């Protein structure tokens, strides 16, 4: 009698570049073929190639009492390595800013802290903004069981600049013509108080109509990060009364 075809199971899919295993089947005096029409069988089980993505068919028979069985089909699937996920570097943060969790576009994302890190995390990291500097993060995607190369995301944390340089102007006299305030820095912003949320890019000119002191505040912005506010105090002094005078007694000619 013609024996039944040998027992076979398709191996788990490979990814391109994986190390393949020799094919196996359950039977007696196995013969391996590369097609249904191949005339010559091989007693050595083949090792499939994973160099190219695709589905590759192999055939195997068993021989019992000199009778060869039908050929059993084994299909080896080699899946392509997907492209790295789509990423965009986030806008730079300032030290102390509230960061947002990183994102990427892809399937079954895995996040890594380096290119050589062996363990990925399914949860996207939230960068720290405690210190100024740049930090690299890496992310891959997995499609059909195959993991892509890792895409790089660089997060930049910029330092908070020092407050701009300021000098209090010399005191004014009441109603004297005042000059616009000045400060030394980049992209200056002027405020009327420490808590004022609305700023002005134009330096203010203090009023000298009222006697007393008035505070002004100014910051500078470097790499998108605003400094603390520096204080400028303007003093306006009262005009004193005219001095007390008395006309002298009349003189005679020659006195």
SELOPA-907027 format. One record per residue: x, y, z of N, C-alpha, C, O, CB in turn; residue in one letter. Coordinates in pm, whole numbers, padded with zeros to 5 digits, always signed. Glycine has a CB too. Example, Ala and Ser with C-alpha at 12.3 -4.5 7.8 and 13.67 -1.06 7.14 Angstrom:
+01319-00569+00780+01230-00450+00780+01320-00330+00780+01424-00332+00846+01131-00447+00905a+01285-00225+00708+01367-00106+00714+01290+00003+00787+01341+00114+00804+01408-00060+00572s
//
This chain:
+00085-00119+00000+00000+00000+00000+00089+00125+00000+00201+00123+00049-00096+00000+00123x+00035+00231-00056+00104+00359-00054+00087+00418+00086-00026+00434+00133+00049+00457-00165x+00198+00451+00153+00183+00506+00289+00129+00648+00283+00136+00715+00180+00319+00504+00364x+00075+00692+00396+00029+00831+00407+00149+00925+00402+00262+00886+00432-00051+00853+00539x+00122+01048+00363+00228+01149+00363+00279+01169+00506+00202+01150+00601+00178+01285+00304x+00404+01205+00524+00457+01224+00658+00388+01342+00729+00332+01431+00664+00609+01247+00652x+00393+01340+00860+00336+01449+00938+00426+01573+00934+00546+01565+00956+00314+01404+01084x+00364+01686+00905+00442+01810+00896+00368+01923+00967+00246+01919+00985+00469+01848+00749x+00446+02022+01007+00392+02146+01063+00472+02262+01006+00595+02259+01003+00398+02145+01222x+00401+02364+00961+00472+02483+00911+00544+02550+01027+00486+02570+01134+00373+02583+00843x+00670+02586+01008+00741+02655+01116+00682+02795+01138+00618+02851+01050+00891+02665+01084x+00706+02848+01256+00664+02986+01283+00730+03080+01182+00844+03056+01140+00700+03029+01429x+00660+03185+01143+00719+03277+01044+00853+03334+01092+00873+03360+01211+00622+03392+01014x+00941+03351+00997+01070+03416+01024+01062+03563+00983+00972+03605+00910+01186+03344+00947x+01158+03639+01033+01182+03774+00982+01305+03769+00894+01393+03685+00914+01200+03878+01099x+01311+03858+00795+01429+03862+00709+01555+03877+00795+01563+03963+00882+01419+03979+00607x+01653+03789+00768+01778+03793+00843+01782+03704+00965+01888+03687+01024+01805+03931+00884x+01667+03645+01004+01668+03552+01117+01753+03428+01085+01775+03396+00968+01524+03509+01154x+01799+03360+01189+01871+03234+01171+01769+03121+01162+01699+03093+01260+01973+03209+01288x+01758+03056+01046+01654+02953+01029+01700+02817+01084+01818+02792+01106+01617+02938+00881x+01601+02731+01106+01627+02594+01151+01602+02497+01036+01529+02526+00942+01539+02558+01273x+01665+02381+01048+01642+02274+00950+01495+02230+00959+01440+02220+01068+01739+02151+00974x+01433+02203+00842+01293+02157+00842+01283+02015+00899+01377+01935+00892+01235+02161+00698x+01167+01987+00956+01145+01855+01015+01012+01798+00967+00921+01871+00927+01148+01862+01170x+01002+01667+00972+00877+01597+00942+00878+01465+01017+00984+01415+01056+00859+01574+00787x+00760+01408+01036+00748+01282+01109+00716+01171+01009+00609+01169+00949+00637+01292+01219x+00811+01078+00993+00789+00968+00900+00914+00883+00886+01009+00899+00963+00746+01021+00762x+00912+00794+00789+01020+00697+00769+01087+00723+00635+01020+00745+00534+00967+00552+00777x+01220+00719+00635+01296+00734+00511+01248+00857+00433+01201+00847+00319+01283+00606+00424x+01260+00968+00496+01210+01093+00438+01292+01133+00315+01413+01114+00309+01212+01205+00541x+01219+01189+00217+01282+01248+00099+01227+01389+00081+01106+01411+00089+01256+01160-00031x+01317+01484+00059+01278+01626+00051+01288+01673-00093+01381+01639-00166+01366+01713+00143x+01187+01755-00132+01179+01806-00268+01156+01958-00264+01100+02012-00169+01065+01734-00347x+01201+02024-00369+01180+02169-00377+01051+02205-00451+01011+02321-00451+01298+02234-00445x+00987+02106-00514+00859+02132-00582+00782+02002-00594+00834+01895-00566+00882+02196-00723x+00658+02014-00637+00576+01894-00657+00622+01812-00777+00596+01692-00785+00430+01934-00676x+00692+01878-00869+00733+01808-00992+00879+01768-00991+00927+01705-01085+00705+01894-01113x+00950+01805-00886+01092+01770-00877+01106+01618-00874+01036+01550-00799+01158+01834-00751x+01196+01565-00956+01207+01420-00969+01297+01361-00860+01272+01250-00812+01262+01383-01108x+01398+01433-00822+01498+01378-00731+01479+01434-00592+01480+01555-00570+01639+01409-00781x+01461+01341-00497+01448+01383-00358+01582+01382-00288+01677+01318-00334+01349+01292-00284x+01590+01451-00176+01713+01461-00098+01685+01406+00041+01584+01440+00102+01765+01608-00090x+01774+01322+00089+01753+01263+00222+01784+01363+00333+01742+01344+00448+01839+01138+00239x+01858+01470+00301+01892+01571+00402+01785+01679+00401+01752+01736+00297+02034+01634+00374x+01731+01706+00518+01628+01810+00530+01689+01947+00499+01800+01977+00544+01564+01810+00671x+01618+02029+00423+01674+02160+00385+01662+02262+00499+01578+02250+00588+01602+02213+00261x+01748+02359+00491+01739+02475+00580+01694+02593+00496+01766+02633+00404+01877+02505+00652x+01578+02651+00524+01528+02759+00437+01615+02884+00449+01681+02907+00550+01383+02793+00472x+01612+02964+00344+01682+03092+00346+01587+03201+00397+01468+03200+00366+01737+03128+00205x+01642+03294+00475+01563+03408+00522+01615+03539+00465+01593+03647+00522+01563+03414+00676x+01684+03529+00353+01744+03649+00295+01639+03741+00231+01658+03862+00224+01848+03610+00191x+01529+03682+00186+01428+03758+00113+01292+03729+00173+01264+03615+00211+01431+03724-00040x+01206+03831+00181+01071+03811+00232+00987+03735+00129+01005+03751+00009+01005+03946+00266x+00895+03652+00178+00806+03579+00090+00763+03448+00154+00798+03419+00268+00872+03553-00044x+00686+03368+00078+00643+03236+00122+00711+03132+00032+00705+03142-00090+00486+03222+00117x+00773+03034+00093+00855+02937+00019+00807+02796+00053+00797+02758+00170+01007+02954+00052x+00778+02718-00052+00721+02584-00035+00830+02476-00043+00921+02482-00126+00614+02558-00142x+00818+02378+00046+00905+02260+00048+00814+02137+00057+00703+02144+00109+01008+02266+00168x+00862+02027+00005+00782+01905+00003+00862+01790+00059+00984+01784+00046+00734+01872-00140x+00789+01696+00124+00857+01582+00184+00767+01458+00174+00646+01465+00189+00893+01611+00333x+00832+01344+00147+00760+01215+00144+00825+01121+00244+00935+01145+00294+00760+01153+00000x+00752+01012+00271+00815+00902+00345+00801+00775+00261+00709+00760+00180+00749+00883+00487x+00897+00684+00282+00896+00558+00207+00885+00442+00306+00968+00427+00396+01024+00543+00119x+00782+00362+00286+00757+00246+00373+00742+00123+00282+00661+00122+00190+00628+00267+00464x+00823+00019+00310+00818-00105+00229+00840-00072+00082+00773-00126-00006+00683-00178+00249x+00937+00018+00057+00978+00057-00078+00872+00135-00154+00885+00160-00274+01013-00065-00157x+00767+00174-00083+00662+00253-00148+00667+00397-00094+00665+00420+00027+00520+00189-00124x+00673+00494-00188+00684+00634-00148+00546+00698-00138+00459+00677-00223+00771+00711-00248x+00527+00775-00034+00399+00840-00007+00381+00963-00097+00473+01003-00167+00390+00882+00140x+00261+01021-00095+00244+01153-00156+00332+01256-00084+00384+01231+00025+00094+01197-00150x+00346+01367-00145+00432+01471-00088+00351+01564+00004+00245+01614-00033+00500+01553-00200x+00403+01584+00122+00341+01679+00216+00406+01817+00196+00526+01828+00174+00357+01631+00364x+00323+01919+00205+00369+02057+00183+00406+02123+00315+00331+02118+00412+00260+02140+00112x+00523+02185+00317+00563+02273+00427+00588+02412+00367+00670+02427+00277+00691+02217+00504x+00518+02510+00418+00536+02648+00371+00612+02728+00476+00571+02737+00592+00399+02714+00339x+00722+02786+00433+00803+02870+00521+00777+03016+00484+00796+03058+00369+00958+02834+00510x+00732+03093+00582+00702+03235+00560+00814+03320+00618+00853+03304+00733+00565+03274+00624x+00865+03411+00537+00968+03506+00580+00909+03646+00566+00884+03694+00455+01101+03490+00496x+00889+03711+00679+00828+03844+00679+00934+03954+00668+01045+03940+00719+00744+03865+00805x+00896+04062+00601+00989+04175+00582+01008+04250+00714+00920+04252+00799+00937+04271+00473x+01124+04312+00727+01149+04402+00840+01079+04534+00809+01105+04594+00704+01305+04424+00864x+00990+04581+00896+00920+04706+00866+01013+04827+00877+01119+04820+00938+00800+04724+00960x+00970+04936+00817+01044+05062+00833+01033+05109+00977+00940+05072+01049+00990+05171+00735x+01129+05190+01018+01123+05248+01151+00998+05335+01163+00951+05390+01063+01251+05332+01181x+00943+05349+01283+00822+05432+01299+00851+05579+01268+00965+05624+01274+00766+05419+01441x+00745+05651+01235+00759+05795+01209+00771+05873+01339+00693+05854+01432+00639+05846+01128x+00869+05960+01345+00892+06038+01467+00921+06184+01431+00962+06215+01320+01009+05978+01549x+00898+06271+01527+00931+06413+01517+00986+06456+01652+00928+06427+01756+00807+06500+01476x+01100+06526+01649+01154+06577+01775+01059+06682+01832+01013+06769+01759+01295+06637+01754x+01029+06675+01961+00943+06777+02019+01014+06912+02023+01136+06919+02018+00899+06737+02160x+00936+07019+02031+00994+07152+02045+01076+07157+02174+01039+07093+02273+00883+07262+02046x+01187+07231+02174+01271+07238+02295+01190+07285+02416+01101+07369+02405+01390+07332+02273x+01224+07228+02532+01165+07269+02658+01261+07365+02729+01379+07372+02697+01134+07146+02747x+01207+07438+02826+01290+07514+02920+01299+07434+03049+01208+07358+03082+01230+07658+02946x+01407+07450+03121+01422+07380+03249+01300+07410+03336+01260+07525+03353+01555+07423+03322x+01242+07303+03391+01127+07318+03478+00993+07317+03409+00889+07315+03475+01139+07442+03554x+00992+07317+03274+00864+07314+03202+00798+07177+03220+00865+07078+03249+00885+07344+03050x+00667+07174+03202+00592+07048+03213+00605+06971+03082+00555+07017+02979+00442+07075+03248x+00670+06853+03082+00692+06781+02955+00570+06696+02917+00483+06667+02999+00816+06691+02966x+00569+06659+02790+00464+06573+02736+00522+06438+02699+00637+06428+02656+00397+06639+02612x+00443+06334+02716+00486+06199+02679+00523+06194+02531+00455+06255+02448+00374+06095+02711x+00629+06122+02498+00675+06113+02359+00575+06033+02275+00501+05949+02326+00814+06048+02352x+00575+06061+02145+00485+05991+02053+00561+05946+01929+00665+06002+01896+00366+06080+02014x+00507+05847+01861+00561+05799+01734+00445+05736+01657+00344+05698+01716+00679+05697+01754x+00462+05725+01526+00358+05667+01442+00402+05529+01396+00499+05516+01321+00327+05759+01319x+00331+05427+01442+00367+05290+01405+00282+05191+01481+00189+05229+01553+00515+05264+01430x+00314+05063+01465+00239+04954+01530+00325+04886+01634+00444+04863+01614+00190+04851+01425x+00262+04854+01747+00331+04778+01853+00466+04842+01886+00571+04778+01876+00350+04631+01809x+00461+04968+01925+00583+05044+01951+00658+04991+02073+00597+04949+02171+00550+05191+01971x+00791+04994+02064+00877+04961+02177+00977+05076+02194+01039+05121+02097+00952+04823+02156x+00991+05122+02318+01075+05238+02348+01202+05193+02418+01199+05105+02505+00998+05340+02435x+01314+05255+02380+01445+05220+02435+01519+05348+02476+01495+05456+02423+01529+05139+02332x+01610+05331+02572+01690+05445+02617+01822+05456+02539+01892+05556+02551+01719+05433+02765x+01854+05355+02459+01976+05360+02379+01961+05266+02260+01866+05187+02253+02101+05322+02464x+02057+05275+02166+02055+05186+02050+02090+05043+02088+02052+04949+02018+02151+05236+01945x+02161+05027+02199+02207+04893+02238+02124+04832+02349+02147+04718+02388+02350+04899+02282x+02027+04907+02402+01942+04853+02508+01864+04733+02454+01805+04741+02346+01844+04963+02563x+01865+04623+02528+01802+04500+02477+01655+04488+02514+01583+04408+02454+01876+04380+02528x+01610+04565+02611+01471+04552+02657+01393+04678+02623+01427+04788+02668+01467+04525+02809x+01287+04660+02544+01202+04773+02508+01084+04785+02603+01047+04688+02670+01153+04759+02365x+01026+04904+02609+00911+04932+02696+00794+04970+02607+00809+05050+02514+00943+05044+02800x+00679+04914+02635+00561+04945+02554+00502+05081+02590+00419+05134+02516+00456+04837+02573x+00543+05138+02703+00493+05269+02745+00590+05378+02701+00709+05372+02732+00472+05273+02899x+00538+05476+02630+00623+05587+02583+00673+05667+02703+00597+05694+02795+00545+05680+02485x+00801+05706+02703+00856+05781+02815+00812+05927+02814+00778+05983+02710+01007+05772+02814x+00814+05986+02932+00796+06131+02947+00930+06188+02988+00980+06155+03096+00682+06166+03052x+00990+06275+02906+01125+06324+02938+01126+06409+03064+01025+06468+03102+01181+06404+02820x+01242+06414+03127+01263+06501+03243+01313+06637+03195+01393+06645+03102+01362+06437+03344x+01266+06744+03261+01312+06878+03228+01388+06941+03346+01397+07063+03358+01193+06968+03188x+01442+06855+03431+01512+06905+03550+01643+06973+03514+01680+07074+03574+01539+06792+03646x+01714+06919+03416+01847+06970+03381+01851+07009+03233+01784+06948+03149+01957+06865+03412x+01931+07112+03204+01950+07152+03065+02038+07051+02992+02128+06992+03052+02013+07294+03056x+02010+07031+02863+02089+06938+02783+02002+06868+02681+01885+06903+02663+02160+06835+02872x+02058+06767+02614+01981+06687+02518+01983+06541+02560+02084+06491+02610+02038+06703+02374x+01871+06474+02541+01857+06333+02574+01800+06261+02452+01704+06307+02391+01766+06312+02699x+01859+06146+02418+01813+06067+02305+01722+05954+02351+01747+05888+02452+01932+06010+02226x+01615+05933+02276+01524+05821+02298+01509+05747+02165+01526+05806+02059+01383+05870+02352x+01478+05619+02173+01468+05537+02053+01338+05458+02056+01292+05417+02163+01590+05441+02040x+01279+05438+01937+01153+05365+01930+01151+05281+01803+01197+05323+01697+01032+05464+01933x+01096+05160+01817+01079+05070+01702+00932+05033+01690+00853+05057+01782+01167+04942+01717x+00896+04974+01577+00763+04917+01562+00777+04771+01521+00876+04731+01460+00679+04997+01458x+00677+04692+01554+00677+04549+01520+00555+04518+01435+00442+04545+01474+00678+04462+01649x+00580+04462+01317+00474+04425+01223+00494+04279+01184+00603+04240+01143+00475+04518+01096x+00389+04199+01197+00395+04056+01164+00509+03987+01238+00576+03898+01184+00412+04036+01012x+00529+04028+01363+00631+03965+01446+00772+04011+01420+00866+03959+01481+00624+03819+01428x+00791+04106+01330+00925+04153+01296+00945+04296+01345+00863+04384+01318+00950+04144+01143x+01054+04318+01418+01080+04449+01475+01167+04531+01381+01263+04481+01322+01149+04436+01613x+01130+04657+01367+01202+04749+01279+01331+04797+01343+01360+04766+01459+01113+04869+01243x+01408+04873+01266+01519+04946+01325+01461+05054+01417+01341+05081+01414+01611+05009+01215x+01548+05114+01498+01503+05211+01597+01515+05353+01543+01619+05392+01489+01584+05196+01727x+01408+05429+01557+01409+05570+01519+01453+05654+01638+01421+05622+01753+01269+05616+01467x+01526+05761+01609+01581+05847+01713+01491+05968+01736+01448+06034+01642+01722+05893+01676x+01463+05996+01864+01396+06119+01904+01490+06191+02002+01530+06134+02103+01254+06091+01970x+01523+06314+01971+01610+06394+02057+01527+06501+02128+01456+06579+02064+01726+06459+01975x+01538+06503+02260+01466+06602+02341+01569+06702+02394+01666+06663+02459+01386+06533+02459x+01545+06831+02367+01636+06937+02409+01573+07016+02524+01458+07059+02515+01670+07030+02291x+01650+07035+02631+01608+07116+02745+01701+07237+02752+01821+07222+02775+01610+07033+02879x+01646+07356+02732+01727+07478+02736+01728+07539+02875+01629+07534+02949+01674+07579+02634x+01843+07598+02910+01858+07660+03042+01777+07789+03051+01751+07854+02950+02006+07688+03073x+01738+07824+03175+01674+07953+03200+01785+08059+03206+01877+08045+03286+01589+07951+03333x+01779+08164+03124+01886+08264+03127+01879+08350+03252+01776+08355+03320+01879+08353+03003x+01990+08416+03283+01992+08511+03394+01905+08632+03359+01880+08660+03242+02137+08555+03426x+01860+08702+03462+01784+08825+03439+01872+08926+03364+01994+08922+03378+01734+08885+03573x+01812+09015+03287+01893+09113+03213+01962+09210+03309+01920+09228+03423+01805+09191+03114x+02068+09273+03259+02139+09372+03339+02062+09504+03343+02018+09553+03239+02280+09395+03284x+02047+09561+03462+01971+09687+03477+02044+09781+03573+02123+09738+03657+01827+09660+03527x+02015+09909+03558+02064+10012+03649+01950+10110+03673+01885+10155+03579+02191+10085+03593x+01926+10143+03800+01823+10242+03829+01867+10378+03773+01981+10418+03793+01796+10252+03982x+01778+10448+03705+01816+10580+03654+01832+10680+03769+01780+10660+03879+01710+10631+03553x+01905+10788+03743+01918+10894+03842+01780+10950+03875+01694+10956+03788+02013+11007+03791x+01759+10991+04000+01628+11045+04038+01588+11162+03949+01671+11243+03908+01628+11089+04185x+01458+11168+03920+01403+11280+03845+01343+11381+03942+01307+11348+04055+01296+11232+03744x+01333+11506+03895+01254+11605+03966+01112+11602+03908+01092+11569+03791+01317+11749+03953x+01016+11636+03991+00877+11631+03947+00858+11712+03818+00904+11825+03804+00784+11685+04057x+00788+11644+03725+00754+11702+03594+00876+11716+03501+00865+11776+03394+00691+11838+03614x+00990+11662+03541+01104+11661+03451+01077+11563+03337+01004+11465+03354+01234+11624+03527x+01136+11588+03220+01118+11498+03106+01198+11370+03130+01320+11376+03146+01160+11566+02973x+01131+11255+03131+01197+11126+03158+01235+11057+03029+01175+11080+02924+01106+11036+03242x+01335+10972+03038+01379+10891+02923+01324+10749+02935+01294+10701+03045+01535+10889+02914x+01311+10683+02822+01267+10543+02823+01369+10458+02901+01489+10485+02895+01250+10488+02678x+01320+10358+02972+01408+10271+03050+01493+10184+02958+01456+10158+02843+01325+10183+03147x+01605+10140+03010+01694+10053+02932+01736+09933+03015+01733+09937+03138+01819+10131+02883x+01775+09826+02947+01829+09706+03012+01919+09636+02911+01907+09658+02790+01715+09610+03062x+02009+09553+02960+02102+09482+02874+02061+09335+02867+02068+09263+02967+02249+09496+02925x+02017+09290+02749+01974+09152+02734+01918+09128+02596+01928+09213+02508+01869+09117+02840x+01859+09010+02577+01807+08967+02447+01656+08952+02455+01604+08895+02550+01872+08835+02402x+01587+09003+02354+01441+08989+02345+01376+09030+02477+01310+08949+02543+01403+08843+02308x+01396+09155+02514+01347+09206+02643+01194+09212+02645+01129+09243+02545+01405+09345+02671x+01139+09182+02764+00996+09197+02789+00979+09280+02916+01044+09254+03018+00926+09057+02803x+00891+09381+02908+00873+09474+03019+00739+09449+03087+00637+09424+03022+00881+09620+02970x+00741+09457+03222+00622+09433+03303+00605+09545+03404+00701+09613+03442+00631+09295+03375x+00481+09563+03448+00454+09664+03550+00459+09607+03691+00459+09683+03788+00319+09727+03525x+00463+09473+03703+00473+09411+03836+00534+09273+03821+00551+09223+03710+00334+09403+03905x+00567+09212+03935+00623+09076+03932+00519+08973+03890+00554+08866+03840+00679+09039+04069x+00391+09004+03911+00285+08907+03884+00209+08937+03754+00120+08862+03715+00188+08902+04000x+00245+09045+03690+00177+09082+03566+00203+08975+03461+00318+08937+03439+00223+09221+03516x+00097+08927+03395+00114+08822+03294+00126+08881+03153+00163+08811+03059-00003+08723+03301x+00095+09009+03140+00102+09074+03009+00228+09157+03002+00254+09242+03088-00024+09162+02984x+00306+09134+02899+00433+09205+02882+00427+09295+02761+00333+09290+02681+00549+09105+02869x+00530+09380+02750+00541+09472+02637+00685+09469+02588+00778+09473+02667+00498+09617+02677x+00701+09461+02457+00838+09460+02401+00898+09601+02398+01019+09615+02385+00837+09401+02260x+00813+09705+02410+00863+09843+02408+00895+09886+02551+00813+09870+02642+00758+09939+02344x+01014+09941+02570+01054+09988+02703+00966+10105+02746+00940+10195+02666+01203+10029+02705x+00920+10105+02871+00833+10214+02916+00912+10341+02948+01031+10337+02978+00754+10170+03040x+00842+10452+02940+00897+10582+02984+00823+10619+03112+00701+10639+03109+00881+10694+02872x+00894+10629+03223+00824+10656+03350+00760+10794+03352+00804+10887+03283+00921+10643+03467x+00655+10805+03432+00591+10935+03453+00657+11006+03571+00689+10942+03671+00438+10918+03477x+00676+11139+03559+00732+11217+03669+00628+11313+03726+00661+11411+03792+00856+11296+03622x+00501+11283+03699+00395+11374+03744+00374+11366+03894+00330+11464+03955+00265+11343+03671x+00403+11253+03954+00375+11232+04097+00505+11202+04168+00588+11126+04117+00271+11116+04119x+00523+11260+04284+00643+11236+04365+00636+11097+04427+00530+11054+04473+00657+11344+04476x+00749+11025+04427+00755+10894+04488+00843+10799+04408+00923+10842+04326+00615+10836+04502x+00827+10669+04433+00903+10568+04359+00807+10477+04283+00696+10450+04329+00992+10484+04455x+00852+10432+04168+00772+10341+04086+00862+10228+04039+00975+10251+03996+00707+10416+03964x+00810+10105+04049+00887+09987+04010+00849+09939+03870+00732+09938+03832+00865+09875+04111x+00950+09899+03796+00932+09838+03665+01012+09708+03662+01110+09693+03735+00977+09936+03549x+00969+09613+03579+01035+09483+03573+01063+09447+03429+00985+09479+03339+00949+09374+03641x+01175+09379+03407+01214+09342+03271+01280+09204+03273+01357+09171+03364+01309+09448+03211x+01249+09123+03170+01311+08991+03154+01375+08983+03017+01351+09068+02931+01207+08877+03172x+01457+08881+02997+01510+08853+02863+01476+08708+02826+01457+08624+02914+01664+08877+02857x+01468+08682+02696+01435+08548+02647+01548+08499+02558+01584+08564+02460+01300+08548+02571x+01603+08381+02592+01711+08319+02516+01672+08175+02485+01633+08100+02574+01846+08325+02596x+01682+08137+02357+01644+08000+02314+01502+07964+02359+01475+07851+02398+01743+07897+02370x+01413+08063+02353+01274+08039+02388+01245+08033+02536+01131+08006+02575+01230+07913+02326x+01345+08057+02620+01326+08048+02765+01337+08187+02826+01435+08259+02802+01429+07951+02830x+01237+08225+02906+01234+08358+02966+01301+08356+03103+01283+08264+03183+01089+08408+02979x+01379+08460+03128+01454+08473+03253+01363+08522+03366+01248+08558+03342+01572+08569+03235x+01416+08523+03490+01348+08597+03596+01341+08746+03561+01410+08792+03470+01419+08577+03732x+01258+08819+03634+01242+08961+03606+01337+09044+03694+01346+09024+03815+01096+09005+03630x+01406+09136+03631+01492+09229+03704+01411+09353+03740+01323+09396+03664+01618+09266+03620x+01441+09411+03857+01368+09528+03908+01443+09657+03874+01564+09667+03895+01348+09517+04060x+01370+09755+03822+01421+09891+03803+01330+09984+03884+01209+09986+03863+01427+09932+03649x+01388+10061+03973+01311+10156+04054+01340+10298+04008+01455+10341+03999+01345+10140+04205x+01233+10370+03977+01244+10510+03933+01194+10600+04045+01083+10583+04095+01162+10534+03801x+01276+10695+04085+01242+10789+04193+01215+10927+04136+01293+10979+04055+01355+10795+04299x+01104+10986+04178+01070+11124+04139+01065+11209+04266+00990+11179+04359+00932+11129+04062x+01145+11316+04269+01155+11402+04388+01073+11529+04368+01054+11577+04257+01301+11437+04417x+01026+11582+04482+00945+11704+04478+01032+11826+04446+01150+11830+04482+00871+11725+04613x+00973+11922+04380+01039+12050+04357+01031+12131+04488+00921+12152+04538+00971+12129+04236x+01144+12175+04545+01138+12248+04671+01079+12387+04651+01079+12442+04541+01277+12258+04734x+01028+12445+04764+00978+12584+04757+01094+12678+04732+01209+12645+04760+00903+12623+04889x+01063+12798+04678+01167+12900+04658+01223+12943+04794+01151+12939+04893+01110+13023+04581x+01350+12983+04800+01409+13020+04929+01344+13148+04986+01292+13231+04911+01561+13040+04912x+01349+13162+05120+01294+13281+05184+01384+13402+05161+01505+13391+05180+01276+13257+05334x+01329+13518+05121+01409+13639+05092+01340+13760+05153+01219+13762+05173+01428+13658+04939x+01422+13866+05182+01371+13994+05229+01447+14105+05156+01569+14102+05146+01386+14009+05384x+01374+14202+05105+01441+14316+05040+01519+14398+05145+01463+14426+05251+01337+14406+04965x+01644+14439+05120+01719+14518+05217+01664+14663+05225+01593+14708+05135+01870+14521+05178x+01697+14734+05334+01655+14874+05347+01718+14957+05236+01828+14926+05191+01693+14931+05487x+01651+15063+05193+01705+15144+05084+01843+15201+05120+01870+15233+05236+01609+15257+05050x+01928+15213+05020+02059+15275+05037+02054+15420+04985+01968+15457+04905+02169+15193+04963x+02152+15504+05035+02175+15636+04975+02294+15627+04882+02381+15541+04899+02198+15747+05084x+02298+15715+04783+02411+15711+04690+02539+15724+04766+02555+15816+04847+02400+15822+04584x+02627+15640+04742+02759+15644+04805+02768+15562+04931+02877+15542+04986+02797+15784+04836x+02645+15510+04982+02654+15423+05101+02740+15303+05069+02761+15217+05155+02512+15376+05149x
//
